[in-house]
Amino acid sequence: MNKFKSLVAGAALTVIAGPAFALGNFSSDFFKSGMDAEFDALSEDLGAVLSYKAIAPAEPLGLLGFDIGLEGSFTGLESVEKWGDALETDADYLPLVKLHAHKGLPFGIDVGAVYSQIPSTDIQYMGAELRYSFVSGNIALPAVAVRGTYTTLVGIDELDFSTMGLELTVSKGFLMATPYAGIGQVWVSSDLDYTDKTIPATPVKVSLSSDPSLFKWFVGLNFNLGLMNLAAEVDTTGDAVTVSGKLGLRF
């Protein structure tokens, strides 16, 4: 697998997508013709896919509480028509499977982490959150929390990709069900450095950078059955929509 093919497999997590993507090669002519707009569009779509999604309500877990689960999500690729030709794909979504863990701390503070690894590669996706529920919620009042997030890809030398986010979440429990909603902002940092050696005598140095800022909003429902926990969420980051579900343990 050449460097670009490996790059895109990692950046877009297309190994998980399987046959939905038929990966091709970026050509030097494509870069020479100007890829800035296409790379911006790709970075925005990847920001929607790879930004942190807690899939959890605003209530604090408490000192002894934890939440661990397996998440599956599907993100519609809103700008694939701008960059899809370069990757030889007409797929309109990317799936992603992640392991989530949250732990409660004192004073309404929770910490969380997310992790995924591309099979048969060194490419890893990981992230973390710090959440403070400044209104814990009770019978009359909803819980309100602010969350800071960070995600990154590692294992791809040519691409430096990360996101940072700030969110506000509100939730209110009703028996076993807890609906929640929130808004936030995602800041994407995407930098590509690659030397195209298609023509050995005239290598082409490619350096691209994109830093889109994406508004997000989301709604979800957490359903707790003792230790077993189910959660579903719809997230819109930029123009891309992600549908997620999580199954795990929470108390």
N, C-alpha and C positions, 0 to 999 in steps of 0.2 A: 504494500500500500504506500503510495507516494505521500509526501509531507502534507500536501493540501488535502488529500483525501482523508488522511489521519486527522488533520486539523478540524475539518468540518464534522467528521464522525464524533470527535470529542465535543466541539463547541455546540453543536446542535443535538447531541446525544442521539444520533441517528441509528446507532446500534440497537437501541431499545425500540426504535420505530420499525425496524425490520424492513419488509418489502415495501412499506409505504414510501421509502426513499430509494431512488436509484442514483447513487452518488457518482458524479462525474468529476471533472477537473476544472479548476479555474485556469484559464489560459493567460499567457503574458499579454496577449492582445486585449483581453478583457480589462486587465489592469491599466494598460497604456491608454485605453479609451476613456478611462476615468471611472473609478469604482466607488468614489466617496459616497454618492447617494445610495448605492446598493448596500454598501457596508453599514451605513447609518440605519437602513431599513432592517438589515439582518440583525444588527445590535439591538434594535428596539424589540424585534420578535424574540430574540434570545433573552432579553431582559424580562419580558413577560413570562417566558418559560422558566427561567432560572432564578428569578427573585424569590425571596422567602415568603412562604405561605404557611402560617401557623396551623390552620384548620382547627381552631380552638376558641372558646368564648373568652370573655374578659375577666371572669371570676378568678381570683388567685387560688392556687392549689393548696396553699398552707404548708407548714413546715414538714409535715409527713406525706404530703400529696405527691403523686407523680402521674404522668401521662405518657405512655409509650405505644406506638402503633405503626402500622405499615400503610403508606399512602400511595394511591394511584391517581394521576392527573392527566388530563388531555387539554392542550392549549391550541387554539386555532391560530394559524400563522397569517396574520392580517396583511403582511406586506410581501408574501411569498412571490407575488407576480413581479416584484422589483428585483429579487435576487435569485429566484428559483431557476432561471435559465442557466445561471453560472454553475449551479450544482446539479443541473439536469434532473430536476424534480418538479412535479406538479402537486406534491402532497400538500394538504391544507391544514395539517395538525401535527403535533408532536406529543407522544405519550411519555410519561416519566414515572418511575417507581422509586420511592424514597422511604427511608426509615426515620421516624420522628421520635424524639424523647424530650419531655419537659419535666422539670423538678421545681417544686415549691420551696421558697425560702421565707424567712420572717419578713414582717412589715409589708406584706402585699407584693413582694418581689418574686418573680418566676424567671428561670432561665430555661432555654431550650436549644436543641441542636437538630440538624437534619443531615443525612448522609446518603450518598448513592455512588456506586462504582460501575463503570462500563465493563461488562464481562470480557475477559481475555485481553484487557489492556491495563495500563497504569493510570488511566484517566479517572479522576474522582471529583465528585461534586459534594460540597459541604457548606454548611452555614450555621449561624447561631443567632439567638435573640436574647434580649434583656427586656423584660416587661414589668411595669409597675402599675398595679391596680390602685389608683388613688381614691377610687370609690369601690369598696369591696362588694357592695350590693346587699340587700336584705329583702324581706317580704314586700316592702313598699318601693324600694329604690333599685334601679338597675346597677350593674357593675360597669365601671368605666376604667379603661386601661390605656396607657401609652406604651408603645413597643418600638424598640430600635432593632434593626436587623442587618445582617451581613451574609453574603454568599460568595463563593468563589469556585472556579475550576482549577484543578492542579493536574499536572502530568502532560501538559501540552506546551512544548517549548516556544512554539511560534505565536501563541495567543495568550494574552494576559486579560482575563475577563473576571469581573466582580460586580456585585451590586450592593448598595446600601439603601436602607429604607427607614422611614419613620411613619408610624401608624397610630390611629386612635380607634379603639374598639369599644362598643357598647353591647351588653348582653343582659338578658333577664330570664332567669330560670322559671319554668312552670312544671312542677313535678319532675318527671324524668327528662323532659325536653328543655333545651336552652337555645333559643334563637339568638343570633348575634349579627352585627353589621359593623362596618368600619370604613374609614377612608385613610388615604396615606399618599406618600410620594416615594418613588423609587428613582435612585440615581445610578446609572449604569456607567461602568468604565470598561471600554473594550479597545484593546490595542493589538494590532497584528504586525509582526515583523518577520519577513520571509524573503529569501533569495531564490528567485525562479531560475533554475539552471536547465531549462528546457533546451536552450541553445548554449552549450558550455562556453563558447568563445565570447558570448555577450550576455552574461547573467544580468537579471533584472532585480534590483532591490525594491521590495514592496514594503512600505510602512504606512499603515492606516490607523486612524484613531477616531473613536466615536464616543461621545459622552451624553447620551440622551437622558432627559429627566421626564419621568412618566408618572402621571397622576393615576391613582388606583382607588377602586372601591370594591367592597365585597360584602356578601351576605352568606350566612351559613346556619346550620342547625346541628347541635350536638345532642345526642341521645344516649343516656347512660342507663345501663342495666346491671346494677351492682358493680362488679369489676369490669365487665365488658363494656366497651364504649364504641359508638358509631358516630361519625361526623361526615357532613357533606358541605361543600362550599362552592359558590360561584364567584370568581374573581375577574375583574376587568382591569388590566394594567395597560395603560396607553389605549390602543384600540383592540388589543387582543384579549380574548375571553378564555379563561381556564376553568374547567369543571374538575373538582377533586373530591375524592372520598377517602376516608381513613377508618381503619378497623384496629382496635387495640384494647389496652387496659388503662383505666383512669379511676383514681380515687383521691 
